[in-house]
Amino acid sequence: MSNQGSEADNGRLHDAGGHRSGTHYAKDNDEYGFTLTRRDLIKAGAASAAAVAVSPSTALSDSERPATAPPEISAVTFSVNGEVRQLNVDTRTTLLDALRENLHLTGTKKGCDHGQCGACTAMVNGRRINSCLTLAVMHQNAEITTIEGLGTPDNMHPMQAAFVKHDGFQCGYCTPGQICSSVAVLKEIEMGIPSHVTLDLVSSPQATPDEIRERMSGNICRCGAYSNILAAIADVAGSEKS
């Protein structure tokens, strides 16, 4: 009875398999000069986890930290809206950021920054591109046209006027990219460049609603003004044809 009482007082009870656990196990090992309680084990585990969690930057002194190489700066020259511009930019700078941050042409919008929405559409050498997916230094001596270069409020491009006439925009955020893409779409059709929905690859494609929808599918309008945008492009296409 005394032995049972002693084990009950100290929490050293036998488990279902006849093995002893907890502090009693530690006491048995004391005979071999090794003592490890459950509390000691938890403390040791917590200390190990804290040591692993320490970031390398805090573990290293300032003199031991690896030096970060300075950015590579490169000169680039291109014509933007008819004006020659020279820039010294980080080689990682996208054309979109060069236009907005360096040249302050903020009409070209940064939307998804992944080439999925078309808000950043600009024209390079007459062809539309997503300016967020290309580097500025890749366009040495190129001719770049942004929404600012198409027209002004007092002298609008026919496509800009058509967007106003047909209410082809609501919030206006995607509108610069929509208009630049629309102008390039009609140029593509005029040049005979087929699209995915062009059925006759021998004859020149026509500016049909299906052709326009397919070619403009990369420009997203979150306001949903697609029908008005289509009407504006068709209006310009009809005027150019006549």
Steps between C-alpha positions, in 0.01 A plus 500: 500500500783740578658444159168559324443817699843632415448445127156664511638806681773551241297417188712194423227260392542194283341522157278233347800309363678482831755770406575785734490853364578862578717598791534142625679411175734789562568379852584151374755646256658697778669180597705532177582869552239622246193697605241633249152600608213573267532869585871495411419337166240770414744775594772350282262470205386861534859622516588306183202642313593854604855448375378380163259795471780755527548649150846484344507879469472543878740216572774655285683817586502792258845406378391142432184582303528440124521821300214572258622588156390843374240505220620499142422835339471526123434785261203469268374733229162480332241722344190544717203670338728652239758633747843342547554410864821382665496315832745331733302220660549187701514216249209337686269798438195413294390723216184572701697629798732700273200672342325569830781558747778641283307683227189572711263384225243364743227446241636147456360315801647232722229244560588139570874539420482146357390566141146378567283813497635715214481829694869563422463459122725729297612487140862427411593542134130492417429173682315480829674341798447458872758745626513332842651185345790656311816676617573857401854414389360256243357787294806698402411745220138380491203723423258486791150644505294535817150639550653847538640475150173409328314822563413780739167614647494776239612279213391144571592195299195355318506200735500724805207695358314175427550380858347825625217481247406141586575526872770236469629554852371539854772528763754574225787304653533244219400749229852609390597138442168428330545791259864421419407138439200602285715717275751217460222245434372693200858533374546123534185436297611751239835321471324166449621341823262213587364422845383180664150541355606592145350233277648601165877524530540587133281811488545805722309483831207731554415710802205283600369493858653155552839617373492806726389301805776244450773757447387710796460205736827580677367836619284459809230751596387439857212744452363285219482761223585241235197560277572874487868437431405271213266767362775763519752283314243400236413867452865590431547195280197600291620857469846388389348263244279769353 
